[in-house]
Every structure is written in structure tokens, then in C-alpha cells.
Amino acid sequence: MTPDEINNEYKRMFHEDPERRPFWAEVMRAQFVLLTGDSTDPMGTLKQYNVLPEVIKHLTGELPPAPEPKQKMVDKYQTVIDWCMENHLFQTDANKVAEIGDISYASALKFIKDRPDLFYKIKKGLYEVRNPKLVRLQESS
């Protein structure tokens, strides 16, 4: 479809239903995006241009997949804590902690610094993982 054909097709819609004008304007914008954008992945192109989901459904017949919810930092830290409980006396570094928790290197260093009960510094950059419950049991016996 050429831009003129799109204009003529939806010009009638603009005059018939004033309440739906924003929707039809978005439909026109989406069609222009499809005309000028990457034609190999129309759904991706429409999402890249922030086209509304109802407009995508109108044009393609299917809704775009919902984005996956972001994992919260608390959950990432809990993953590291759970790993520490399972790997008592394991030697590790901040890179490994960052990889396990799917966090940045700086966040891993901060977490290690904030949790001396879980990490004992052996030397620069090398830490021993501690399980606080097992440490208390060993100290009491």
C-alpha cells in the first residue's frame, strides 16, 4: 500500500467516528512504519516504534508477546545467598558471585562487602564462602 492509499482508506474513518481518531491515527502511523521499516520482522519493527498493542493486533491479527518481568535485585541476592548455603568453604571471587546472581561486578563487590557473614576475605580478590549456620554449629561444638 502506498501512503496515498493509506490516507484515502482511513480519511473516511476520521470523519465517521471522532472518538476513534487517535486509534486510526496510530494505525496510519503503524502502516507508514511498516512501509519504511525493516520488512523481515514486522512485529519487531512495530514494537521498536512503540506502536500500541491493540493497533498491532488490528494490523497483524495477533498480540505481541508480553515482556518478561524483570527480576528484582532482592531475588538476585537471594540466589547468591542460597548458593552460599550450599557451597560452604568454597573459594570464589567477585566475578563468580556476579555470574551466579546475574548482577554486575560492582554490585557483587558491594554484596560481598556488606555480607561478612557469608564471605571471608582470604586475599585480595579471593573470598571463602561461609554458611553462617554451619559456622555457628562448629563454634558451639
N, C-alpha and C positions, 0 to 999 in steps of 0.2 A: 504494500500500500504506500502510495506517495503521501507526502504531507498535505497536499491539497485534498486528496480523497478522505484523509482522516478528518480534516477540517469540515468538509461538507457532510460527512457522516454524522458528526457529533454537534454540528451547528444547530440542527433540529432539536437535539436533546437539551441544549442550553435554553432554548426558548420554551419548550414544553414543560419542564419541571425545574423551577428556580431553586428548590430545596436540594436538588441533586447536583447542582452546578459544580461544587467542589469535587465531587466524585468523578464527574465526567471530565473536568479539567485534569484531574490526576490520571485518568485513563488516557487522555490525549498525550500527556507528558510521558507516560509509560510507553506508549506506542512510538513516540519520537525517540525515546531512549533505545528501544529495540531496533529502530531503523538505523541509528547511528552507532550503536554499541557493538560489543562482541556477540556475534550471532551463534557461536558454538554453544554457549550456555546462557539461554535467555533468563532462566530463573536466577542464576548468579548475578547477571547484569542488572536485573530489576532490584535485587536485594542490595547491590552495591550502590544504586542510586536512591535507596531508601523509599522505594515505592510501597505504598500501603498494602498489607496482606490481602484485603478484600479486592483490591484492584488486580493484584497478581492472580487471585482466584478467578476473577472475571475474564482476564485475558488468557490464562493458561488452563483453567479448569481444575487446578489443584492448588492447595495452600502450600506456602513454603514451609519447610520443616522448622519446628520451633528450635531456637538456640538452646544449647545445653546450659544448664545453670552453672554459674561459676562456683568453684569450690572455695569455701571460706577458709581464711587463714587459721582459724581455730581447728578446723578439721585437718588441715595440713600438719599443724603442730602435734595434734593428737596421733597422727600417723607416725611421726617421729618418736613420740613417747612410747607408743605400742611397740615399735621396733626396738627401742632401747630396753624395754622389759624382756624381750625375747633374746637379746644378744648381750647378756651380762659379760663383762670383762673383754669385750671385743674392742680392738683398736681401730679407730677411724679418724677421718679428717673432715673438715667443713664441706668439701666437695661432695663426699659421700652422703652427709646429712642433707645437703641441698637436693641431691638426686632422690633420696628416699622420700623426703617431704614435698618434692616438687615446688621448692621455694628457691629464691635467689641466694647467691653465695653470701651476700651481706646479711640477709635475714637468718641464714644458718649460723653465721658467726654470732649474731646477736642472741639467737636462741641458745647457743652453747654457753655464751657468757651469762645469760640470765638463769640458766639451769645447772648450777654447780652440783646439784644432787644427782644429775644424770651423766654429766661429763666431767671427768678428772683429767686435767692437763698433764700429759707426760712430758712433752717438749713442745717447742713452737710448731703449731700446725697439726699436732698429733694428740688425740684425746682417747681416753679409755671410757667406754660406755659402762655405766653403773646402773644396776637395778636397785633403787633405794630399799625396797622390801627385803631383798636378799642381803644387802649390806647390814641392815638392822638385825636380821637373824644371825648373821655371822658374828656381829659385835656382841650380841647378848649371850652367845654360847661360849 
